[in-house]
Amino acid sequence: MAKKKASSKQEPSFEQSLDQLEAIIDRIESGEVGLEQCLGEYEQGVKLIAHCRKVLEKAESRIAKLTTDAGGKLRVESDSGDGSADDDSD
């Protein structure tokens, strides 16, 4: 079985997804779409929400790794799990 190649379609940014979601909400709330299209729009909205949550979780994880040392310098904790932090001082 051949390996599945990475999708050539780039995922939209958080902001683009949010804009698309707001447009979907506006169309549904305005009543300008029929039931079938409304269901399709709703489905797309759910996918956009999932994408936005994933992006936010990644950002939250990155922020959680940021710490400051005793001198007030910003440090990024390593992913090694040993409690050590990467020092970015020169």
Buried (B, 14 or more C-beta within 10 A) or exposed (E): EEEEEEEEEEEBEBEEBBEBBEEBEEBBEEEEBEEEEBEEBEEEBEEBEEBBEEBEEEEEEEEEBEEEEEEEEEBEBEEEEEEEBEEEEE
